[in-house]
Amino acid sequence: MKTMVIGASPNPLRYSNKAVKRLRAYDKEVIAIGKRETIIEGVEVLTGNPPLEDIHTVSLYVGPANQEKYLDYIISLRPKRIIFNPGTYNRVLEEKAMHAGIECIEDCTLVMLDMETF
């Protein structure tokens, strides 16, 4: 099950960084999208909207004001679900996603992993 982390940061204090590391620790396949190319825990951070397939979950770590460039991209990936981590909820994206049959969850990826509800 591939999980895409949007907003991946090389800063180890950022939750997106912790999410990439924790997903790897739970043996999840991770695709990371960020502002600049870097590597987090062996995961290459991609930039822009790279063509990808078979994304199961999109885990958002960018606020609504910075999601505009990702809205149509996320929908085009046809993930099974989108996790709106704290501070990332976007009604417009949720409506588009739900219209496309994509499940939307307001939760925390890190907590979900630890609680085994991911």
N, C-alpha and C positions, 0 to 999 in steps of 0.2 A: 504494500500500500504506500504509494508515493505521497509525501506531504510537502507542499510548497510553503516556505516561510517568506512572506513579502515584507520587506523592511529590515532584512538581515543586516546587522551591524557588526563590525569587527571589535567594537568596544565590549569587553567582557562584563561590564556593569549593566548593559542593556538587556532587557528581557528577550528580545529577538535573538541575541547571541546565546543566551541561556537555553532558549527553545531549540535552536539548532543542535546544541550540545546534548540536551536531554533527549531529543528525538533519536539522535545517534546512539546514545546510551541504551535506549529501549529498542535498538536494532530496527529503527524505521528508516526507510529510504527518504532522504531529504534533498530537495531542490531549494536553493536559497537565492532570493532576488534582493538586491540592495542598490544603494546609490553608486557604489564603486566596486570594481572587481577586487576581490581579496579571497582569503581562505579562512574558514572557521572549522576547526576540528576535522580537517581533511575534506571539508565540503567547499567546493568552489562557489563563490558568490557571483552570480550572473547579474548583468544590468539590463535595463530595458524590458522588452517583452519578447523573450526568446520563444521560438516555436517548440512546444513541448506536448507530450501525449501522456495519457494514463495518469493524470493527477487525480488522486482520490480526495485529498483535503487541502484547502488553502487556509493557512493560518495568518491572519493579518496583524501586522505590527506597525502600520502607518495610520495616522489619524485621517478622518474624513477629508480634511482640506488637502491632503497629499495623495488621495486615492483616485482622483479624477483620471489620471493616465493609465490606471489599472482596471477601471470598471469593465469596459468591453473586453479587455484581454482576459480577465478572470472568467467572465461568462463564456468566452470562446473556448476556454480549456475544458468546459463541461465537467467540473469536479463534482463529486458526490455531495460535498459539504464545504461550507465556509465557516471558519471559527473567527468570530469577532472578539478578539482579546480586549481587555479593559481599555477604554479610550478610543476604540476603533470603529464602534458601531456607526453604520451609515444606512439610513433608511432607503436611499435611492438604490444602493447596491443590493440591499436585502430584497427590495421589490423586484429588481431585475432578475436576481438569482432565483427567487421563488417562482417567478413567471417561467423561468427556464427549467424548473423542476429540481433546483439545487437546494439542499437543506441548509438552513442558516442557524447557527448557534451562537449565543452570547455567553462566552465562558472564557476560561484561561487554559491554554494548551498545557502549560506546566502543571497545573492542578489536575487536569484531566488525565495526564500521563501518570501522575503519582497516585491518583484515585482509581486507576485502571478503568476509566470511562472513555478513554480516547478511542 
